[in-house]
Amino acid sequence: MLELTPRNGFSPSWRFWLDEETGLRLAYEQRDAAGRLLAAGRYLGVERLELLDEPRDLSLAELPERALERLERLTGPEAGLAGFIPVRLERTGLGAENGRLALRLTLWDGLNSAVLLVYSAAEGQAEGSYLQSRRTGRVVLSALGPLPNDVLDAWLARLAQGPLRRLGARQLRSWLEGLKDGP
């Protein structure tokens, strides 16, 4: 068994059961910081698809310096989420029809990801599990990820005090036009 515990104290922890002979993952559990089960599963079969000559680096690279500087101008210097690094900044569609656009920032702590969406208040406010939203000026900030609601809400509160509170629909459109669409 392999246990992975986040350093920040609020991200979910993971437990994996591995096959002794192959090291392949057989089952998993994800638990929140209070120890409550968030997800669990087991694999019914394993099929090897290809043999690799050398190990692959599956980590996500941090955003380039230029993108980090641009992000800091948008969110302010204190807008990070403890223990997470920004790994992707892009525009994305909201909802099933994807006609409504949003700015999406993806952060990663090496195990879990968190997402910040910034979109026009005219689009309404997103709701759902592991999701917190806050209106600031003419935009809505939504944070989602497998984190406690109070952590997500505190993150949004910090963001709402920074440059995002002055962001209007025109500036948001400009940001979105400067970014490529997500996958």
Summary of the structure (lengths in Angstrom):
residues: 183
radius of gyration: 18.6
end to end distance: 33.8
largest distance: 57.7
contacts: 487
relative contact order: 0.15
helix: 22%
strand: 34%
